Amino acid sequence: MIYELRQYTLVPGRRDTLIELFEREFVEAQEAVGARVAGSFRVGGAPDRFTWLRSYPSMPARQAALEAFYDGPVWLAHRDAANATLEDSDDVLLLHSVGAEPPSWERPRAAEPPESVYAATVYHVEDGFSAFFAREVAPVLAEAGVPPVACLESEHSANNFPRHPIRTGENVFVWFARFDTAREEREIELPMVTPRLTGPPERILLHPTARSAMR
């Protein structure tokens, strides 16, 4: 599976406006043309950030789905309203799954946001890191009660929908942990990882929105 981890910076005070529009108009419209909205999140401690995860069966499927959606009637009807909430939407990592796929629940039509929290950790790495992580790191996390629920790494295919920029020249590994509540969220020390990183890690706390499939 191909994934996009999309991190948006919003006009101050406009995050809930975008989320309401996104969940009302854009979820089913994207999934109807083959782009799965795997998760959508408020970012803890960052009131003007919105992060979401979108997936496709393959790179050709990505191109077809994005062309269908962004040239289609739903986006054309609501793009001005959506774009008015955005300061930056170009922070996008193109990834593919390695091991477990992001978890998915049945998406409710309307609901309160769940209490769960996901921690997404982004490592800048050299090739081969995913095998090391599966062999040396995942068992430590499982023993600590924080097993990875999904692992993704950089997809280096050319961007086949250039209207949407992606970050290039990077090699990253992203893993997700899930906590039932914010009170249970914790970070596990992983000293064996540090020598294998090529840059500082980033840890993002993600609070699922009301209709997120990752709950």
C-alpha positions as a printed NumPy array, in Angstrom:
array([[  0.   ,   0.   ,   0.   ],
       [  1.062,   3.569,  -0.733],
       [  0.461,   6.239,   1.913],
       [  0.695,   9.996,   2.19 ],
       [  1.294,  11.473,   5.637],
       [ -0.073,  14.977,   5.139],
       [  0.685,  17.648,   7.769],
       [ -1.119,  20.956,   7.278],
       [ -0.498,  24.313,   8.918],
       [ -3.773,  26.225,   9.11 ],
       [ -4.818,  29.842,   9.372],
       [ -5.039,  30.477,  13.14 ],
       [ -8.446,  29.549,  14.499],
       [ -9.598,  27.721,  11.35 ],
       [ -8.809,  24.106,  12.202],
       [-12.318,  23.09 ,  13.251],
       [-13.713,  24.803,  10.152],
       [-11.525,  22.638,   7.933],
       [-12.245,  19.437,   9.869],
       [-16.007,  19.974,   9.65 ],
       [-15.771,  20.561,   5.893],
       [-13.327,  17.699,   5.396],
       [-15.457,  15.145,   7.229],
       [-18.715,  16.29 ,   5.668],
       [-17.611,  16.583,   2.036],
       [-14.231,  15.016,   1.308],
       [-14.038,  11.594,   2.969],
       [-16.577,   9.6  ,   0.968],
       [-15.844,  11.581,  -2.198],
       [-12.192,  10.507,  -2.107],
       [-12.939,   6.923,  -1.181],
       [-15.419,   6.666,  -4.059],
       [-12.567,   7.191,  -6.521],
       [-10.03 ,   4.936,  -4.792],
       [ -8.222,   7.122,  -2.225],
       [ -8.708,   5.768,   1.296],
       [ -8.778,   8.335,   4.123],
       [ -7.015,   6.116,   6.639],
       [ -6.921,   8.609,   9.506],
       [ -7.505,  12.271,  10.34 ],
       [ -6.17 ,  14.017,  13.425],
       [ -5.793,  17.128,  15.502],
       [ -2.164,  17.508,  16.588],
       [ -1.568,  17.681,  20.316],
       [ -0.076,  20.97 ,  21.475],
       [ -0.408,  22.544,  18.017],
       [ -3.857,  24.155,  17.64 ],
       [ -3.232,  25.189,  14.041],
       [ -2.113,  21.796,  12.748],
       [ -4.2  ,  19.126,  10.995],
       [ -2.656,  15.809,   9.984],
       [ -4.164,  13.051,   7.916],
       [ -3.178,   9.796,   6.286],
       [ -4.344,   8.833,   2.793],
       [ -3.704,   5.474,   1.096],
       [ -3.848,   3.812,  -2.323],
       [ -3.295,   0.255,  -3.557],
       [ -0.435,   1.353,  -5.86 ],
       [  1.215,   4.391,  -7.438],
       [ -0.878,   4.127, -10.643],
       [ -3.99 ,   3.946,  -8.457],
       [ -2.78 ,   7.092,  -6.67 ],
       [ -2.586,   9.039,  -9.91 ],
       [ -6.002,   7.886, -11.077],
       [ -7.668,   8.624,  -7.736],
       [ -6.173,  12.092,  -7.348],
       [ -6.997,  13.112, -10.896],
       [-10.584,  11.928, -10.406],
       [-11.057,  13.709,  -7.101],
       [ -9.314,  17.033,  -7.777],
       [-10.935,  17.392, -11.203],
       [-14.284,  16.233,  -9.844],
       [-17.373,  18.139,  -8.711],
       [-16.951,  17.837,  -4.93 ],
       [-13.486,  19.379,  -4.788],
       [-14.349,  22.041,  -7.355],
       [-17.404,  23.046,  -5.33 ],
       [-15.55 ,  23.309,  -2.002],
       [-11.896,  24.008,  -2.816],
       [-12.099,  27.745,  -2.164],
       [-13.535,  27.16 ,   1.308],
       [-10.889,  24.528,   2.066],
       [ -7.986,  26.554,   0.717],
       [ -9.075,  29.57 ,   2.756],
       [ -8.215,  27.629,   5.924],
       [ -4.701,  26.637,   4.806],
       [ -1.391,  28.374,   5.3  ],
       [  0.706,  25.429,   4.115],
       [ -0.246,  21.999,   2.741],
       [  3.078,  20.933,   1.196],
       [  4.463,  18.974,   4.181],
       [  3.75 ,  15.545,   2.702],
       [  5.679,  12.29 ,   3.072],
       [  5.118,   9.629,   0.401],
       [  5.412,   6.221,   2.068],
       [  4.698,   2.535,   1.696],
       [  3.828,  -0.01 ,   4.336],
       [  6.387,  -2.377,   5.862],
       [  4.749,  -4.901,   8.13 ],
       [  1.524,  -3.94 ,   9.85 ],
       [ -0.856,  -1.579,   8.082],
       [ -2.453,   1.304,  10.017],
       [ -5.44 ,  -0.008,  11.99 ],
       [ -8.941,   0.794,  10.799],
       [-12.348,   0.829,  12.456],
       [-15.724,   1.334,  10.833],
       [-16.054,   5.059,  10.321],
       [-19.094,   6.546,  12.095],
       [-21.39 ,   8.907,  10.254],
       [-21.375,  11.291,  13.206],
       [-19.747,  10.95 ,  16.596],
       [-17.686,  12.64 ,  19.25 ],
       [-13.921,  12.317,  18.79 ],
       [-12.61 ,   9.173,  20.503],
       [-10.374,   9.403,  23.577],
       [ -7.543,   7.468,  21.929],
       [ -4.2  ,   9.003,  20.971],
       [ -1.674,   7.906,  18.374],
       [  2.017,   8.732,  18.611],
       [  3.673,   8.903,  15.191],
       [  7.465,   8.812,  15.326],
       [  9.392,   9.899,  12.234],
       [ 12.979,   8.665,  11.965],
       [ 15.437,   9.859,   9.318],
       [ 17.359,   6.722,   8.404],
       [ 19.573,   4.89 ,   5.944],
       [ 18.391,   1.997,   3.784],
       [ 17.731,  -1.216,   5.672],
       [ 16.394,   0.414,   8.827],
       [ 13.013,  -1.323,   8.621],
       [ 14.587,  -4.772,   9.014],
       [ 16.599,  -3.555,  12.016],
       [ 13.468,  -2.055,  13.565],
       [ 11.492,  -5.291,  13.15 ],
       [ 14.34 ,  -7.378,  14.571],
       [ 15.672,  -5.2  ,  17.393],
       [ 13.17 ,  -2.483,  18.265],
       [  9.655,  -3.841,  17.827],
       [ 10.178,  -6.63 ,  20.413],
       [ 11.375,  -4.072,  22.977],
       [  8.305,  -1.927,  22.35 ],
       [  6.006,  -4.933,  22.607],
       [  7.625,  -5.961,  25.896],
       [  7.043,  -2.416,  27.187],
       [  3.363,  -2.59 ,  26.237],
       [  3.645,  -0.139,  23.33 ],
       [  3.693,  -2.344,  20.239],
       [  3.886,  -0.6  ,  16.859],
       [  0.462,  -0.711,  15.231],
       [  1.813,   0.411,  11.845],
       [  5.19 ,   0.909,  10.171],
       [  5.789,   2.893,   6.98 ],
       [  8.909,   3.93 ,   5.072],
       [  9.765,   6.28 ,   2.225],
       [  8.39 ,   5.497,  -1.211],
       [ 10.905,   6.838,  -3.708],
       [  8.747,   6.649,  -6.832],
       [  8.41 ,   9.878,  -8.8  ],
       [  5.466,  12.032,  -7.812],
       [  2.802,  11.128, -10.368],
       [  0.453,  13.922,  -9.285],
       [  2.749,  16.975,  -9.393],
       [ -0.06 ,  19.412,  -8.569],
       [  0.517,  18.198,  -4.998],
       [  4.157,  18.546,  -3.908],
       [  5.792,  15.933,  -1.71 ],
       [  8.974,  16.071,   0.347],
       [ 11.924,  14.71 ,  -1.653],
       [ 15.528,  13.833,  -0.904],
       [ 14.627,  12.197,   2.412],
       [ 14.622,   8.614,   3.639],
       [ 12.293,   8.167,   6.601],
       [ 10.729,   5.424,   8.685],
       [  7.467,   6.185,  10.49 ],
       [  5.928,   4.033,  13.195],
       [  2.676,   4.484,  15.071],
       [  1.699,   3.537,  18.608],
       [ -1.862,   3.686,  19.921],
       [ -3.015,   4.567,  23.437],
       [ -6.58 ,   4.225,  24.671],
       [ -6.459,   7.636,  26.388],
       [ -4.12 ,  10.597,  26.644],
       [ -3.364,   9.609,  30.26 ],
       [ -1.845,   6.345,  29.043],
       [  0.388,   7.941,  26.403],
       [  4.104,   7.54 ,  27.095],
       [  7.389,   7.484,  25.223],
       [  9.748,   4.518,  25.492],
       [ 13.498,   5.112,  25.545],
       [ 15.16 ,   3.342,  22.598],
       [ 18.92 ,   3.97 ,  22.842],
       [ 19.7  ,   1.334,  20.193],
       [ 18.014,   3.52 ,  17.573],
       [ 20.099,   6.69 ,  17.95 ],
       [ 23.29 ,   5.445,  16.19 ],
       [ 21.229,   4.507,  13.141],
       [ 19.553,   7.876,  12.641],
       [ 20.722,  10.471,  10.121],
       [ 18.782,  13.342,  11.693],
       [ 16.727,  14.273,  14.747],
       [ 13.563,  12.2  ,  15.26 ],
       [ 10.12 ,  13.792,  15.382],
       [  7.29 ,  12.525,  17.585],
       [  3.767,  13.753,  16.797],
       [  0.778,  13.211,  19.08 ],
       [ -2.332,  12.63 ,  17.003],
       [ -5.876,  12.897,  18.367],
       [ -8.386,  11.241,  16.011],
       [-11.185,  13.419,  14.694],
       [-14.789,  12.307,  15.049],
       [-14.91 ,  10.335,  11.776],
       [-11.332,   9.068,  11.635],
       [-11.007,   5.405,  10.663],
       [ -7.982,   5.205,  12.97 ],
       [ -9.712,   5.47 ,  16.333]])
